[in-house]
Each structure stands twice: as C-alpha cells, then as structure tokens.
C-alpha cells in the first residue's frame, strides 16, 4: 500500500537548505506519483528550466521558449505532514471495520503517526 498519494501535503526532508538555494523544509501538495520510479511531483518544489521548441497555435500566437516546471523528486526525500501539528511524520496502517449496506468489511487505512521532533 502506498504511503504517499496524490493530494497529500508533504515536506522535503533531504537536500540543500533554503538558505543555500534548495528546497529542504518546504511543504507542498503532491501533484503526481510515479510508482515505477518511486518518485513524486510536488507543487512548488524542485523547479527546473525546460526549453520548449517554438511553435504556432491555430490562432497564430507563438508558443515555446523557456518554461519552469516541477521535476520529480525521490519519494524517500519527502515525508507526510501531520494534519494536526503541521510537522513531518511517519505513516502507519491499521485495519478498520467499515459497514456499507449491512455488509461489514475490513479495510486498511493510512494514518499519521505521532510526530515528535522534526525528521
């Protein structure tokens, strides 16, 4: 079961600090999870400059040039943020009983473990 999913709020826990031009300590929402490569794309994190070839749209306006886009970051370099304390935390799973239409079913549910010190 995936520990980090699309839409989760995560914090970067590895890399260069913000004082040195890095992203460590920044928080953002997960835009995309790439499970084959164990990477995630986080909103506002790991910007890279992309060169786009100049083209033309149907209306005649020019496209292309330099764009800044979010690049994937390894999943081990981010931690889920606890919604209560707003600090990075570890993720656990527990089994809960869910009843729907009179049928009881056991479902594994993610939960944020208690966050102590910053990771």
N, C-alpha and C positions, 0 to 999 in steps of 0.2 A: 504494500500500500504506500502511495506517495506521501512524503512528509510535507512537501510544499506544492501547492496547487495554484492555478490561475486565480488572481484576485486577492491572494494573501498579502498582508503587509509584512515585509521583510526588512532586515537591516544588514548592511555589509559588515562582516566581521574580520575581513582579511584584506591585505593590500596596503597601499600608501595612505597615510592620513590626509585629512583635508588640508592641513597646513602645507603639505608637500604636493598638493595638486591631485590627490587621489580621492577615493570615494568612501573610505572606511568611516563608519559611523552614520552614514546617510541611510535614510529609510525611504522605501518606495513600494509601489504596488506591482505585483508580478503580472506582466502582460502576456507572457507565453512560457510554457515549459517544454523543453526539448529533451524527452526521456532517453532517446538513443544516445545522446552525448552527455547526459547528466548536466545540462545547463539550463539557466533561466534568463529571460529578458526582463529587466526591472525598469520601471518608469523613472526616468531622470538619472539613471546610473550607467556608467561605462559608455559615455558618448564617444563615437568615432566619426571622422570625416569621411564621407563617401563621395567619390567622383561619379557623377551621372552624365552619360553622354547626352549632348544637346539634341533635342528632337522637336517636333512640332505637333501641336494638338489639332483637332478638327477645326477649331476656331482660328487657328493661325498663330496663337501665342507660343512663345518659346518655352521649352522646359529644359531642365538639366542644370549642370553646374555643380557646386559643392553643397552637399546636404550633411547635416549632423543627425545621426540615428543612434539608438541604443543598441549596443552589441551584447551578445550573450555572455554571461558570467557563470563560472562553475558553481554548482549547487552547494558545494561544501564551503563556499566563501560567503554564504548568506545564512541568516538564522531567522526563524519565525518570530514576530513581535507579539508579546503577550498583550491581549487587548486591555487588560486591567492596569498593568504597570507601565505599558509602552516601552518595555525593555526587551532585548532579545532573550529568547527562551528555547528550551528543548521541546520536542514534540513527542507525545505518547499516544498510545491507542488503548481503548478499553471497549468491552462488549456491553452494549445496552440493548434492552428489550424494547422493540417498537411494535405496537399493535395497530393494524390497519384493517378495517373491515372485519373485525373479530378474529383476525389471524395474528398471532404473536410470532415475531421473527427476531433473531439475534443479529445485530448489526455492529460492525466495528466502527468506532467513532474516534476522530482525532481530537486531542485536547492539548492545550498549552500547559506544560508542567510549571511548577512554581519557579519563578525567576528570582534568583538571589542576586549575586554580583553580576556586573556586565560580563558577557562572554568574551 
